[in-house]
Amino acid sequence: MDFPVIVTAVFGAFVVFGGVMGYVKAASKASLIAGSITGGLLLLAAFLISRGMTAGAILGIVVSLVLISQFGPSLRKKFKLMPNLLMVVLGSITVGTLLFSFFN
């Protein structure tokens, strides 16, 4: 298994886990739904990348950028390690890894 697949799958798992934790701690159905959808899309992207499909890298980049755009502004307003900083850092690592693999 290559590195972009692992990075994307780990980020997807963190997103799903974060959505579940948001539901458990704050009873936020929106966190559960958004985390499940975006995490599921990242896991799908990892699967597609493992099959050599370019669409997987594109999907992973788009979903990661959406998550960065969601958590980035709230990170600037209120510097919180969880979930804002973690999502921005992991999203940026995923985008960088996928862009690097996409152009190589």
C-alpha positions in Angstrom: 0.0 0.0 0.0 1.4 3.4 -0.9 1.7 6.5 1.2 -1.2 8.6 -0.3 -3.6 5.7 0.4 -2.5 5.5 4.0 -2.6 9.2 4.6 -6.1 9.6 3.0 -7.5 6.6 4.9 -6.1 7.8 8.2 -7.6 11.2 7.7 -10.9 9.7 6.7 -10.9 7.6 9.9 -10.1 10.6 12.0 -13.0 12.5 10.4 -15.5 9.7 11.0 -14.2 9.4 14.6 -14.5 13.1 15.1 -18.1 13.1 13.9 -19.0 10.3 16.3 -17.2 12.1 19.2 -19.1 15.3 18.3 -22.3 13.4 18.6 -21.4 11.7 21.8 -20.1 14.8 23.6 -22.5 17.5 22.3 -25.4 15.4 20.9 -24.6 17.0 17.6 -26.4 15.2 14.8 -24.8 17.6 12.3 -21.3 16.5 13.4 -22.3 12.8 13.0 -23.8 13.3 9.6 -21.0 15.6 8.3 -18.3 13.5 9.7 -19.8 10.3 8.3 -20.2 11.7 4.8 -16.9 13.5 4.5 -15.0 10.7 6.3 -16.7 8.1 4.1 -15.8 10.1 1.0 -12.1 10.2 2.1 -12.2 6.4 2.7 -13.7 6.0 -0.8 -10.9 8.2 -2.2 -8.3 6.0 -0.5 -9.9 2.9 -2.0 -9.9 4.5 -5.5 -6.3 5.6 -5.1 -5.3 2.1 -4.2 -7.0 0.9 -7.4 -4.9 3.4 -9.4 -7.8 5.7 -10.3 -7.1 9.4 -10.6 -10.6 10.2 -9.5 -9.6 9.1 -6.0 -6.9 11.7 -5.7 -9.2 14.4 -7.0 -11.9 13.4 -4.6 -9.5 13.3 -1.7 -8.2 16.8 -2.5 -11.6 18.3 -2.9 -13.0 16.8 0.3 -9.8 17.8 2.2 -10.0 21.4 0.9 -13.7 21.6 1.9 -12.8 20.5 5.5 -9.9 22.9 5.6 -12.2 25.7 4.5 -14.7 24.8 7.2 -12.3 24.5 10.1 -9.7 27.1 9.1 -11.7 30.2 9.8 -12.9 28.9 13.2 -9.3 28.1 14.0 -8.3 31.7 13.3 -11.2 33.0 15.5 -10.7 30.6 18.4 -7.4 28.6 18.5 -8.6 25.2 19.6 -6.5 22.1 19.3 -9.5 19.8 18.9 -11.0 19.7 16.4 -9.9 22.8 14.5 -6.1 22.6 14.5 -6.1 18.8 14.0 -8.4 19.0 11.0 -6.5 21.8 9.3 -3.1 20.1 9.8 -4.3 16.6 8.7 -6.2 18.2 5.8 -3.2 20.1 4.7 -1.0 17.0 4.9 -3.5 15.0 2.9 -3.8 17.7 0.2 0.0 18.0 0.0 0.5 14.3 -0.2 -2.2 13.8 -2.9 -1.0 16.8 -5.0 2.6 15.4 -4.8 1.4 12.0 -5.9 -0.9 13.4 -8.5 1.8 15.3 -10.3 4.4 12.4 -10.0 
